[in-house]
Amino acid sequence: MNKSLLGLMTLLFSNSVFAEAFSGDVQKQATNWTAIIMFFIFVGATLYITKWAAKQNKSTKDFYTGGGGISGFQNGLAIAGDYMSAASFLGISAMVFTSGYDGLIYSTGFLVGWPIVLFLVAERLRNLGKFTFSDVAAYRLAQKPVRLFAAGGSLVVVLLYLIAQVVGAGKLIQLLFGMDYLFAVILVGVLMVAYVMFGGMLATTWVQMIKAVLLLGGATFMSLMVLKHTGFSFEGMFQAAVDTHEKGEAILAPGGLVKNPIDALSLGLALMFGTAGLPHILMRFFTVPDAREARKSVVVATGFIGYFYLLTFIIGFGAIIFLTKNPDFFNEVTKNGKTVYEMIGGTNMAAVHLSKAVGGDLLLGFISAVAFATILAVVAGLTLSGASAVSHDIYASVIRKGQASQEEEMRVSKMATLALGVLSIILGLAFENQNVAFMVGLAFAVAASANFPVLMLSMFWKGLTTRGAVVGGFAGLIGAFLLIILGPSVWVSVLHNKEAIFPYGNPAIFTIPLAFIVSIIVSLLDNSEQAKKDKEGFEAQYVRSMTGIGAAGASDH
C-alpha cells in the first residue's frame, strides 16, 4: 500500500495494524485542474472571511474565543469540522474497504468520546475557564507549575498533530493535485498562519464550519449514489460487497483488525478519553456565551459527527462494490515474480476513487478540494490552541504573572503563530520520508494520559494538590512517550528492531490509571501549606463550575 496519507492519519491510532497499513512511496499524479480551481475558490472565500474577522478582533477575548459570542449550533458545527479530519474520511473508509465491518471500531471509538465530553467536561469547562483548558486545571492550584505542565502537554499534542497533518497534506496534494511536496507543505503553512494570525478564533470557526458543510455534503451525495445503486437497501449493499470482496462473508465478521483484546480495549480508552484531553477541541467551549450553549454545541457536534461516521461506513462498502473489479483504479505490479493489482495511490484513496466512479471528474475535483480544505481547518485549530498556550499560559500567566496588557499578549500570540507555522513547515520537510503514524498515537496517548486525568481531578476531586497534579500529569505524559517508543509502532516500524519491548500498540490502558494513581497518592502525601490552600479553594471552584457565577460573558460587539 502507499504511504500517501500516512501523516494524515491524524485521529487514527498507531497500533501495529496502522503502522503497517501506510507504507510505500507516493507517485505524483497528473495535475487535477478541477480540484485546483475548486480549492482556490475555497481559499479565496476563507481568506475574505479572515479579512472580515480581523476587523472584529479588538481584544484577546476576540482573538482566542471569537468574543465568546458564537452560538451553540455554530460552535457544534465548527467542532464537527475540527474533529472530522481527512484521516477520518479517507482513513476509515479505506479500513472498511480492506477490513469490512472492523473499520467501525474507529468510527465508534471516536463517537463514544463525545458523551464523556458532554456529561463530564463541557459545562464545568465553560464556567471555569477563560481561554484555554490550563485556566481550568490551574483554577485553585498554584498557577506557575500547573500552567507550565498544562501548556507543555498542549504544545506536545499540538506539535505531534501538526507534523502528522502537514506531512499528510504534502502527500495528499502530491497525489490529488500533482503539486510538489515542498510547495504543498509551504502552502499549508502559509495559509494556516494567515487564518490564525489575522483572523483568530472567528476566522478559524468559519473555516471549520464551511469545511464541515462541504465534507458532509460531498459524503452524503456519495453515500446516496452508492445506496441508489443497491436500490436504497442496506441488505442489498452488504450482499453486493460480499459477492465482490475476495474475503466474502468474512468482511462482515468482527475481530480481523485489532485481534489482541488488551490492544482493543486500550485503543477504545484512548479514543474515548483522548477526545476530552485535546486542547484544540477543549478550547472551542470558551467560544460560546454560557454553559447551556456549551452543552448544545456538544449535542450538535455529536449528531453531525455520528452521521459522518455512518457515511464513511457506506462509502467504504461502496468502494468495495464500485472499485474492486474496475481496472481504471488499479496498477499492475510484479511482486516476487507474481502479478498483483494495487490501488492507485494506495487504499487510502478508496473514497477519492469512489467519488470519480459515482460522479466523474467534477465530483472527484470537489472531494479532492474538500480533503485539502479539511486539513487546513484542522491545522488552523491546532495552531490557535498552540499559540494560546504560549501567549496566554506561559507568557501572560507565568512570565508576566497576569500583568501583561492585551496588546502584549496579542503580539506574543501572533509571534507564536508565526513560529508554529515555520516550525511545522521545517518539521514537515524533515519527516517527508518517515513513518509518522506513531506521532498520532502519541498525541492521543498524551491527551488521554496527561491532560485528561489532571483536568478531571482538578474539577471533581477536592483532595488534588498542585504537587499531585504536576507529578501525576508528567507520569502520564512520560509513560505514554516511553511505552509508544518501546512498542511496535516505533521500536519495530521506525527503528526496525525485530521485536517490541512493550508488546502493545496502545499504552492508554496502562498510562491513564498511572496518571490518576500517581496524582492521588502524591496529593494524599502532600501536607504543605500550598496543599491546604489548594483544598480550601475547591468549594468556591465547585460553586462557579455548577452555577457559572463569575464566568466570563460574551463581548459587546
C-alpha positions as CSV (number, residue, x, y, z in Angstrom):
1,M,0.0,0.0,0.0
2,N,1.1,3.6,-0.5
3,K,2.3,5.9,2.2
4,S,0.1,8.5,0.6
5,L,-1.8,9.5,3.7
6,L,0.4,8.2,6.5
7,G,0.8,11.5,8.1
8,L,-2.8,12.3,7.5
9,M,-4.0,9.7,10.0
10,T,-4.5,12.5,12.4
11,L,-7.1,10.8,14.6
12,L,-6.2,7.2,13.8
13,F,-4.0,5.5,16.2
14,S,-0.7,3.9,15.8
15,N,-1.1,0.3,16.6
16,S,0.9,-2.2,14.6
17,V,-2.0,-2.6,12.2
18,F,-1.9,1.0,11.3
19,A,1.9,1.4,11.2
20,E,1.9,-1.4,8.6
21,A,-1.1,-0.1,6.6
22,F,0.6,3.0,5.3
23,S,4.0,2.3,3.9
24,G,5.5,2.8,0.4
25,D,6.0,5.7,-1.9
26,V,3.7,8.3,-3.4
27,Q,3.6,8.7,-7.1
28,K,2.9,12.3,-8.2
29,Q,-0.3,12.3,-10.3
30,A,-1.3,14.3,-13.3
31,T,-2.4,17.9,-12.4
32,N,-6.1,17.8,-11.5
33,W,-7.3,21.3,-12.6
34,T,-10.9,20.8,-11.4
35,A,-9.7,20.2,-7.9
36,I,-7.2,23.1,-8.0
37,I,-9.9,25.5,-9.2
38,M,-12.4,24.4,-6.5
39,F,-9.6,24.5,-3.9
40,F,-8.7,28.1,-4.8
41,I,-12.4,29.1,-4.7
42,F,-12.5,27.8,-1.1
43,V,-9.2,29.5,-0.2
44,G,-10.4,32.8,-1.7
45,A,-13.7,32.6,0.3
46,T,-12.0,31.8,3.6
47,L,-9.3,34.5,3.2
48,Y,-12.1,37.0,2.6
49,I,-13.7,35.8,5.9
50,T,-10.3,36.1,7.6
51,K,-10.1,39.8,6.4
52,W,-13.6,40.4,7.9
53,A,-12.7,38.6,11.1
54,A,-9.5,40.6,11.5
55,K,-11.7,43.8,11.9
56,Q,-13.7,42.1,14.7
57,N,-10.6,41.2,16.7
58,K,-10.3,44.1,19.2
59,S,-9.2,42.1,22.3
60,T,-7.5,38.9,23.5
61,K,-11.0,37.5,24.1
62,D,-12.0,38.2,20.5
63,F,-8.8,36.6,19.2
64,Y,-8.8,33.4,21.4
65,T,-12.6,32.7,21.6
66,G,-14.3,34.9,18.9
67,G,-15.6,37.1,21.7
68,G,-17.4,34.2,23.3
69,G,-20.4,35.1,21.2
70,I,-20.6,32.1,18.8
71,S,-23.9,30.2,19.1
72,G,-24.2,26.6,20.3
73,F,-25.2,25.4,16.8
74,Q,-22.4,27.3,15.1
75,N,-19.9,26.0,17.6
76,G,-21.2,22.4,17.3
77,L,-20.8,22.6,13.5
78,A,-17.3,24.1,14.0
79,I,-16.3,21.3,16.5
80,A,-17.5,18.7,13.9
81,G,-15.4,20.5,11.3
82,D,-12.4,20.4,13.7
83,Y,-12.9,16.7,14.5
84,M,-13.9,15.2,11.1
85,S,-10.4,15.1,9.7
86,A,-9.3,13.9,6.3
87,A,-7.9,10.9,8.2
88,S,-11.4,10.1,9.4
89,F,-12.9,10.5,5.9
90,L,-10.2,8.8,3.9
91,G,-8.7,6.5,6.6
92,I,-11.9,4.9,7.9
93,S,-13.4,4.4,4.5
94,A,-10.1,2.8,3.5
95,M,-10.2,0.5,6.5
96,V,-13.8,-0.5,5.7
97,F,-12.7,-1.2,2.1
98,T,-9.9,-3.5,3.3
99,S,-11.3,-5.0,6.5
100,G,-15.1,-4.5,6.2
101,Y,-17.1,-4.4,9.4
102,D,-14.0,-4.0,11.7
103,G,-13.4,-0.5,10.3
104,L,-16.3,0.5,12.6
105,I,-14.0,0.2,15.7
106,Y,-12.5,3.5,14.9
107,S,-15.8,5.2,14.0
108,T,-17.5,4.0,17.2
109,G,-14.4,4.9,19.3
110,F,-14.3,8.5,18.0
111,L,-18.0,8.9,18.6
112,V,-18.3,7.5,22.1
113,G,-15.8,10.0,23.5
114,W,-18.4,12.8,23.0
115,P,-21.0,11.8,25.7
116,I,-18.0,11.9,28.1
117,V,-17.3,15.4,26.9
118,L,-21.0,16.3,27.3
119,F,-21.6,14.9,30.8
120,L,-18.2,15.5,32.4
121,V,-16.4,18.3,30.7
122,A,-18.4,20.8,28.7
123,E,-20.4,22.7,31.3
124,R,-17.8,22.9,34.0
125,L,-15.1,23.8,31.5
126,R,-17.2,26.7,30.1
127,N,-18.0,28.1,33.6
128,L,-14.4,27.8,35.0
129,G,-12.2,28.7,32.0
130,K,-11.4,31.8,30.1
131,F,-9.3,31.0,27.0
132,T,-7.5,27.6,27.5
133,F,-8.0,24.3,29.4
134,S,-5.0,25.4,31.6
135,D,-7.3,28.0,33.1
136,V,-9.4,25.2,34.4
137,A,-6.6,22.9,35.5
138,A,-4.9,25.8,37.4
139,Y,-8.1,27.4,38.8
140,R,-7.5,26.7,42.5
141,L,-3.9,25.4,42.3
142,A,-0.5,27.2,42.1
143,Q,-0.5,28.9,38.8
144,K,3.1,28.6,37.6
145,P,3.8,24.8,37.9
146,V,0.3,23.7,36.8
147,R,0.1,26.1,33.8
148,L,3.6,25.1,32.7
149,F,2.6,21.5,32.8
150,A,-0.7,22.1,31.0
151,A,0.8,24.4,28.4
152,G,3.6,21.8,27.9
153,G,1.0,19.0,27.5
154,S,-1.0,21.1,25.0
155,L,2.1,22.0,22.9
156,V,3.3,18.4,22.8
157,V,-0.2,17.3,21.4
158,V,-0.3,20.2,19.0
159,L,3.2,19.7,17.6
160,L,2.7,15.9,17.1
161,Y,-0.6,16.5,15.4
162,L,0.8,19.3,13.2
163,I,3.7,17.1,12.0
164,A,1.3,14.3,11.1
165,Q,-1.1,16.7,9.4
166,V,1.5,18.7,7.4
167,V,3.3,15.5,6.2
168,G,-0.2,14.1,5.2
169,A,-1.1,17.3,3.5
170,G,2.1,17.2,1.4
171,K,1.4,13.6,0.4
172,L,-2.2,14.2,-0.4
173,I,-1.6,17.2,-2.6
174,Q,1.2,15.4,-4.4
175,L,-1.4,12.7,-5.1
176,L,-4.5,14.7,-5.8
177,F,-3.3,17.9,-7.4
178,G,0.1,16.9,-8.9
179,M,1.9,19.6,-6.9
180,D,5.4,19.1,-5.5
181,Y,5.7,18.1,-1.8
182,L,7.8,21.2,-0.9
183,F,5.3,23.6,-2.5
184,A,2.4,21.8,-0.8
185,V,3.9,22.0,2.7
186,I,4.7,25.7,2.3
187,L,1.2,26.4,1.0
188,V,-0.4,24.7,4.1
189,G,2.0,26.5,6.4
190,V,1.3,30.0,4.9
191,L,-2.5,29.5,4.8
192,M,-2.7,28.3,8.4
193,V,-0.6,31.2,9.7
194,A,-2.8,33.6,7.7
195,Y,-6.1,32.3,9.1
196,V,-4.9,32.3,12.7
197,M,-2.6,35.4,12.8
198,F,-5.1,37.7,11.2
199,G,-8.5,36.1,11.8
200,G,-8.0,34.4,15.2
201,M,-10.8,32.1,16.5
202,L,-13.6,33.8,14.5
203,A,-11.9,33.1,11.1
204,T,-10.9,29.6,12.3
205,T,-14.5,28.9,13.3
206,W,-15.9,29.9,10.0
207,V,-13.3,27.9,8.1
208,Q,-14.2,24.8,10.1
209,M,-18.0,25.4,9.6
210,I,-17.7,25.8,5.8
211,K,-15.4,22.8,5.6
212,A,-17.9,20.7,7.7
213,V,-20.8,21.6,5.4
214,L,-18.7,20.8,2.3
215,L,-17.5,17.5,3.7
216,L,-20.9,16.4,4.9
217,G,-22.5,17.4,1.6
218,G,-19.9,15.6,-0.5
219,A,-20.0,12.4,1.7
220,T,-23.9,12.5,1.7
221,F,-24.0,12.7,-2.1
222,M,-21.5,9.8,-2.5
223,S,-23.5,7.7,0.0
224,L,-26.8,8.3,-1.8
225,M,-25.2,7.3,-5.1
226,V,-24.0,4.0,-3.5
227,L,-27.4,3.3,-2.0
228,K,-29.1,4.2,-5.3
229,H,-27.0,1.5,-7.0
230,T,-28.3,-1.1,-4.5
231,G,-31.9,0.0,-4.5
232,F,-31.6,2.0,-1.2
233,S,-31.3,-1.3,0.6
234,F,-28.5,-1.8,3.2
235,E,-29.0,-5.6,2.9
236,G,-28.5,-5.2,-0.9
237,M,-25.4,-3.1,-0.3
238,F,-23.8,-5.7,2.1
239,Q,-24.7,-8.6,-0.2
240,A,-23.2,-6.8,-3.2
241,A,-20.0,-6.2,-1.2
242,V,-19.8,-9.8,0.0
243,D,-20.2,-11.0,-3.6
244,T,-17.4,-8.7,-4.8
245,H,-14.8,-8.8,-2.0
246,E,-12.2,-11.6,-2.1
247,K,-12.8,-12.4,1.6
248,G,-16.5,-12.9,1.0
249,E,-18.7,-13.1,4.2
250,A,-15.6,-12.6,6.4
251,I,-15.8,-8.8,5.8
252,L,-18.9,-8.8,7.9
253,A,-17.3,-10.6,10.8
254,P,-15.6,-8.8,13.7
255,G,-12.1,-9.4,15.1
256,G,-9.9,-9.1,12.0
257,L,-8.3,-5.7,12.6
258,V,-7.4,-5.5,16.3
259,K,-7.0,-9.1,17.4
260,N,-5.5,-8.6,20.8
261,P,-8.2,-7.8,23.4
262,I,-5.9,-5.7,25.6
263,D,-4.9,-3.6,22.5
264,A,-8.6,-3.3,21.5
265,L,-9.6,-2.1,25.0
266,S,-6.6,0.2,25.2
267,L,-7.4,1.7,21.8
268,G,-11.0,2.3,22.9
269,L,-9.9,4.1,26.1
270,A,-7.5,6.3,24.1
271,L,-10.2,7.1,21.6
272,M,-12.8,7.9,24.3
273,F,-10.7,9.8,26.9
274,G,-8.2,11.4,24.4
275,T,-11.1,13.4,23.0
276,A,-11.6,15.0,26.4
277,G,-8.0,16.0,26.6
278,L,-7.4,17.5,23.1
279,P,-6.5,21.2,23.6
280,H,-7.9,22.4,20.3
281,I,-11.3,20.7,21.0
282,L,-11.5,21.9,24.6
283,M,-10.7,25.5,23.5
284,R,-13.9,25.6,21.5
285,F,-16.0,25.5,24.6
286,F,-14.9,29.0,25.5
287,T,-16.3,30.5,22.3
288,V,-20.0,30.2,23.4
289,P,-21.8,32.7,25.7
290,D,-22.7,30.2,28.5
291,A,-22.8,26.6,29.8
292,R,-26.2,26.0,28.2
293,E,-24.8,26.8,24.7
294,A,-21.7,24.7,25.5
295,R,-23.9,21.7,26.1
296,K,-25.9,22.4,23.0
297,S,-22.7,22.6,20.9
298,V,-21.7,19.1,22.1
299,V,-25.1,17.7,21.2
300,V,-25.0,19.3,17.7
301,A,-21.4,18.2,17.2
302,T,-22.2,14.6,18.3
303,G,-25.1,14.5,15.8
304,F,-23.0,15.7,12.9
305,I,-20.0,13.5,13.8
306,G,-22.2,10.4,14.2
307,Y,-23.9,11.0,10.9
308,F,-20.5,11.5,9.2
309,Y,-19.1,8.2,10.6
310,L,-22.2,6.3,9.3
311,L,-21.5,7.9,5.9
312,T,-17.8,6.7,5.9
313,F,-19.1,3.2,6.5
314,I,-21.4,3.3,3.5
315,I,-18.6,4.9,1.4
316,G,-16.2,2.0,2.4
317,F,-18.7,-0.6,1.3
318,G,-19.5,1.4,-1.8
319,A,-15.8,1.4,-2.6
320,I,-15.8,-2.4,-2.4
321,I,-18.7,-2.6,-4.8
322,F,-17.6,0.1,-7.4
323,L,-13.8,-0.2,-7.3
324,T,-12.8,-3.8,-6.6
325,K,-13.2,-5.1,-10.2
326,N,-12.6,-1.8,-12.0
327,P,-9.2,-1.8,-13.7
328,D,-9.3,2.0,-14.0
329,F,-8.3,2.4,-10.4
330,F,-5.6,-0.2,-10.1
331,N,-2.0,-0.7,-11.3
332,E,-0.4,-4.0,-12.3
333,V,2.6,-4.6,-10.1
334,T,5.0,-7.6,-10.1
335,K,5.9,-8.9,-6.6
336,N,8.1,-11.9,-6.1
337,G,7.5,-13.0,-9.7
338,K,3.7,-12.7,-9.4
339,T,1.5,-10.1,-10.9
340,V,-0.7,-8.3,-8.4
341,Y,-3.1,-5.4,-8.6
342,E,-2.6,-2.4,-6.3
343,M,-4.9,0.6,-5.9
344,I,-3.5,3.8,-7.5
345,G,-2.3,5.9,-4.6
346,G,-2.9,3.1,-2.1
347,T,-6.2,2.0,-0.4
348,N,-6.4,5.4,1.5
349,M,-7.6,6.8,-1.9
350,A,-10.6,4.5,-1.9
351,A,-13.1,7.3,-1.1
352,V,-11.5,9.7,-3.7
353,H,-11.6,7.0,-6.4
354,L,-15.2,6.2,-5.4
355,S,-16.1,9.9,-6.0
356,K,-14.8,9.6,-9.6
357,A,-16.7,6.3,-10.1
358,V,-20.0,7.7,-9.0
359,G,-19.7,11.4,-10.0
360,G,-17.0,11.7,-12.7
361,D,-14.2,14.3,-12.7
362,L,-16.4,17.1,-11.2
363,L,-17.1,15.2,-8.0
364,L,-13.5,13.9,-7.9
365,G,-12.3,17.6,-8.0
366,F,-14.8,18.6,-5.4
367,I,-13.9,15.7,-3.0
368,S,-10.1,16.3,-3.5
369,A,-10.5,20.0,-2.7
370,V,-12.6,19.2,0.3
371,A,-10.0,16.8,1.6
372,F,-7.4,19.5,1.4
373,A,-9.7,22.1,2.9
374,T,-10.2,19.6,5.8
375,I,-6.5,19.7,6.6
376,L,-6.4,23.5,6.6
377,A,-9.4,23.6,9.0
378,V,-7.7,21.2,11.4
379,V,-4.3,22.8,11.3
380,A,-5.8,26.2,11.9
381,G,-7.5,25.0,15.1
382,L,-4.3,23.3,16.2
383,T,-2.1,26.3,15.6
384,L,-4.5,28.6,17.5
385,S,-4.5,26.3,20.6
386,G,-0.7,26.1,20.4
387,A,-0.3,29.8,20.1
388,S,-2.7,30.5,23.0
389,A,-0.7,28.0,25.2
390,V,2.4,30.1,24.6
391,S,0.9,33.6,24.9
392,H,-1.8,33.1,27.5
393,D,-0.5,30.3,29.7
394,I,3.3,30.8,29.5
395,Y,3.8,34.5,28.7
396,A,0.9,36.3,30.3
397,S,0.2,34.0,33.3
398,V,3.7,32.6,34.2
399,I,6.3,35.1,32.9
400,R,4.3,38.3,33.4
401,K,2.2,36.9,36.3
402,G,-1.1,38.2,34.9
403,Q,0.3,41.7,34.4
404,A,0.6,41.6,30.6
405,S,-1.6,44.1,28.6
406,Q,-3.9,42.7,25.9
407,E,-1.7,44.3,23.2
408,E,1.4,42.5,24.6
409,E,-0.5,39.1,24.8
410,M,-1.9,39.5,21.2
411,R,1.6,40.3,19.9
412,V,3.1,37.3,21.6
413,S,0.3,35.1,20.3
414,K,0.9,36.3,16.7
415,M,4.6,35.7,17.1
416,A,3.9,32.2,18.4
417,T,1.5,31.5,15.5
418,L,4.3,32.5,13.0
419,A,6.8,30.4,14.9
420,L,4.5,27.4,14.8
421,G,3.9,27.9,11.1
422,V,7.6,28.0,10.3
423,L,8.3,25.0,12.6
424,S,5.5,22.9,11.0
425,I,7.0,23.6,7.5
426,I,10.5,22.7,8.7
427,L,9.3,19.5,10.5
428,G,7.0,18.6,7.6
429,L,10.0,18.7,5.2
430,A,12.2,16.8,7.7
431,F,9.7,14.0,8.2
432,E,8.8,13.7,4.5
433,N,10.1,10.1,4.2
434,Q,9.5,9.0,7.8
435,N,6.8,6.7,9.1
436,V,4.9,9.3,11.3
437,A,1.9,7.1,12.2
438,F,3.3,6.8,15.8
439,M,3.0,10.6,16.3
440,V,-0.7,10.4,16.0
441,G,-0.9,7.6,18.6
442,L,1.5,9.6,20.8
443,A,-0.7,12.7,20.5
444,F,-3.8,10.9,21.6
445,A,-2.0,8.9,24.3
446,V,-0.6,12.2,25.8
447,A,-4.1,13.8,25.6
448,A,-5.7,10.8,27.4
449,S,-2.9,10.1,29.8
450,A,-1.7,13.6,30.9
451,N,-4.3,16.3,30.1
452,F,-7.5,14.3,30.8
453,P,-6.6,12.9,34.3
454,V,-5.4,16.3,35.6
455,L,-8.5,18.1,34.2
456,M,-10.9,15.5,35.7
457,L,-9.2,15.5,39.2
458,S,-9.0,19.3,39.3
459,M,-12.7,19.7,38.6
460,F,-14.1,16.7,40.6
461,W,-11.7,15.8,43.5
462,K,-11.3,18.2,46.4
463,G,-8.1,16.4,47.5
464,L,-6.0,17.3,44.4
465,T,-2.9,19.4,45.2
466,T,-0.5,21.3,42.9
467,R,2.2,18.7,43.5
468,G,-0.2,15.8,42.8
469,A,-1.4,17.4,39.5
470,V,2.1,18.1,38.2
471,V,3.8,14.8,39.2
472,G,0.8,12.7,38.1
473,G,0.4,14.6,34.8
474,F,4.1,14.2,34.0
475,A,3.9,10.5,35.0
476,G,1.2,10.0,32.4
477,L,3.0,12.1,29.7
478,I,6.4,10.4,30.1
479,G,4.8,7.0,30.5
480,A,2.9,7.4,27.2
481,F,6.1,8.6,25.4
482,L,8.1,5.7,26.7
483,L,5.6,2.9,26.0
484,I,4.9,4.1,22.5
485,I,8.6,4.3,21.7
486,L,9.2,0.8,23.2
487,G,6.0,-0.5,21.4
488,P,5.7,-2.0,17.9
489,S,4.8,1.3,16.3
490,V,8.2,2.9,16.8
491,W,10.6,0.1,18.1
492,V,9.7,-2.2,15.1
493,S,8.2,0.0,12.4
494,V,10.5,3.0,12.7
495,L,13.7,1.7,14.4
496,H,13.5,-1.6,12.6
497,N,14.1,-3.8,15.6
498,K,12.9,-7.4,15.4
499,E,10.6,-7.4,18.4
500,A,9.0,-4.7,20.5
501,I,10.0,-4.4,24.2
502,F,6.4,-3.3,25.1
503,P,4.1,-5.7,23.2
504,Y,1.0,-3.4,22.8
505,G,0.5,-0.6,20.2
506,N,-1.7,1.5,22.5
507,P,-0.4,2.3,26.0
508,A,-3.6,4.1,27.3
509,I,-4.9,1.2,29.4
510,F,-1.7,1.5,31.5
511,T,-0.9,5.2,31.3
512,I,-4.3,6.6,32.2
513,P,-4.5,4.7,35.5
514,L,-0.9,5.5,36.2
515,A,-1.6,9.3,35.9
516,F,-4.7,9.0,38.2
517,I,-2.9,6.8,40.8
518,V,0.3,8.9,41.0
519,S,-1.8,12.2,41.3
520,I,-3.9,10.8,44.1
521,I,-1.0,9.2,46.1
522,V,1.2,12.3,45.8
523,S,-1.8,14.6,46.8
524,L,-2.6,12.4,49.8
525,L,1.0,12.5,51.0
526,D,1.3,16.3,50.4
527,N,1.0,18.2,53.7
528,S,2.5,21.5,52.5
529,E,0.9,25.0,53.1
530,Q,0.1,25.1,49.3
531,A,-1.8,21.8,49.6
532,K,-4.1,23.3,52.3
533,K,-4.8,26.3,50.0
534,D,-5.4,24.0,47.1
535,K,-8.0,22.0,49.0
536,E,-9.7,25.1,50.5
537,G,-10.3,26.6,47.1
538,F,-12.4,23.6,45.9
539,E,-15.7,24.9,47.4
540,A,-15.6,28.2,45.5
541,Q,-14.5,26.4,42.3
542,Y,-17.4,23.9,42.7
543,V,-20.0,26.7,43.1
544,R,-18.7,28.5,40.0
545,S,-18.4,25.3,37.9
546,M,-22.0,24.4,38.7
547,T,-23.7,27.8,38.5
548,G,-21.5,29.9,36.2
549,I,-21.5,32.8,38.6
550,G,-18.4,34.9,37.8
551,A,-17.8,33.2,34.5
552,A,-16.7,35.3,31.5
553,G,-19.5,36.5,29.3
554,A,-19.6,37.4,25.6
555,S,-18.1,40.5,24.1
556,D,-20.3,43.5,23.4
557,H,-20.0,43.6,19.7
